[in-house]
């Protein structure tokens, strides 16, 4: 993880200076005890050292407790908010890694071509980019990691795409920033949005789709009730830090209205992945195809808000074999609407992969 820091204060905490030495001595002692056992060699230490994972967790937990904030692919911000720093997350936040104009021109040009081809066949393409958590909650980022630039990659992409009239692109940042003033829209200890954040994403998507199909009107928030599901199970960011799970209340939005019955089917692929099919009982509703990441399908996801509005939803994770992505395959699925959903930190790579695979 690379980032540009403000000038550091010279008074570091005693713990931050001492703990590497303490743990080095501890590990050395345990290694000596381990390799002194009969039949144990130095070559077997990396695979057979029984306390290895425990020591790593203990070391990471100690760092966390004394206030160490920067880890390999995560950092601890203010008020114990944890942020993922993999991909382009930090560069996006600091606005230091813009893409060159040619890259944006090529990307938006390919999107425009695909959108036009689909439109000629009666299909509507929509690009949805959930923001990084640090984009919505910059006030919880450490002061040592400031915003340095004027425009992020997403700023540039949205501007260029709208200039080219490439396709329907939803910028979710205004809706989520506004909602975040009233309630949390992302988890504190997980990289994903929570049910409230997913709801506002759903609302923006359906509001655009309703221009093409009057049946696709988003439900108001009052049609859902908050239901506490206990604590968040296995949030991803403590795992990234290498520390035990941190408790955070997990609330879901459950519909007050009778939703249509749906049936889910996952088709296994040769590469170990799958394509999901969710079929509703009302065959007269439109069909949806979604190329997506975990923001669509994880615990607090867009999927359960979208399902009541469609007769069939086909979901394809970006992690799957791209050979299945083609215009012919899209035509075979026969969707009325196509969504490409990918988080801000990965949007350029994901879009390029998808468009190249489809042949744009």
Residue, then its C-alpha position, 0 to 999 in steps of 0.5 A: x500500500x502506497x500513500x503520501x503522508x503529512x509530515x509526521x509528529x516526531x513523538x511516536x508512542x513507546x509501544x510503537x517503538x518497542x513492540x517489534x523488538x518484543x515480538x522478535x525476541x518472543x518468536x526467536x525463543x519459540x523457534x528455538x524451542x520448536x527446532x530443538x525437538x527431535x526430527x524438526x529441521x529449519x526447512x519444516x518451520x514454515x509449514x509445521x510451526x504450530x504457533x505460527x498463525x496464533x503468533x501472527x494474530x497475537x502480533x496484529x491484535x497487539x498492534x491494533x490495541x496500541x493504536x497502530x493504524x496502517x497495515x498491508x491492505x487496510x488501515x484503522x481510521x478515527x472512531x475505530x472505522x476500518x478501511x480497505x486499502x487494496x486496489x486503487x483505494x488510497x489513490x482514489x481517496x487522495x486523488x493522485x492516480x488519474x487515468x490518462x485521457x486516452x484510456x478514458x476515451x477508449x473505455x467510454x467509446x467501447x461502452x458507447x458501442x456496447x450500449x448502442x448495440x444493446x439498445x438496437x435490440x431493445x436492451x438497456x445498459x446501466x453502469x453502477x459504481x458503488x463508491x469506496x467507503x473512504x469516499x463516503x466517510x472521509x471524515x473518519x480517515x486518518x489525518x496523516x493521509x490527506x486528499x491531495x488532488x482535485x479529481x478522482x478517477x471516478x470524477x474523470x470517468x463520469x465527466x468523460x462518459x457524460x460528455x460522450x453520452x456513452x451510456x447510462x452511468x449512475x453516480x451513487x455518491x450524491x445519494x449515499x453522501x446525503x443519506x450518510x448524514x442521517x444514518x450509517x450506509x457502510x459497515x464500520x468494520x467491513x468494506x461493504x455498504x450495509x442494507x441502508x446503503x444498498x437500498x439507496x443504490x437500488x433506489x437510484x437504479x430503479x429510478x433510472x429504469x422507470x424511465x423505460x418501464x413504468x413498472x420499475x418504480x423503487x419502493x419507498x424506505x417506509x415499505x421496509x422495517x429495520x430488523x436486528x440480526x445480531x452481530x455482523x458475522x465474520x466482517x472482512x476487514x478484521x480478517x484483513x488486519x489479522x485480528x479476531x472479529x470485531x462486533x458490530x450490530x447488523x440490521x437488515x431492511x425487511x419488506x413490509x409488503x408481500x414480495x413475489x416468491x422467487x426460486x434460486x438456482x446456481x449453475x456450476x462452472x468448470x472453473x469452480x465459479x457459478x452463474x446465479x439465476x433467480x426466477x420470480x412467479x410473475x413471468x410478465x415482469x422484465x428480465x435482468x442480467x447483472x455482471x457484478x462484484x460482492x456489492x450486489x451479492x454479499x450479505x447487505x446487497x442490492x440483490x434482495x431489493x431488486x428481486x421483487x421487480x423482475x421475472x428473472x435475474x441472472x447474476x455473473x460474478x466478475x471473478x468467473x471465466x470471462x470466456x462466457x461473456x459475449x454478445x451472443x451469450x447476452x442475447x441468449x439470456x434475453x434480458x431487458x436490462x443489463x447492469x454492470x456493477x463494480x466498486x470504485x477501486x476496481x471499476x476501470x479494470x473490471x470494465x476493461x475486462x468485461x468489454x474486451x471479453x465481449x469483443x468491444 
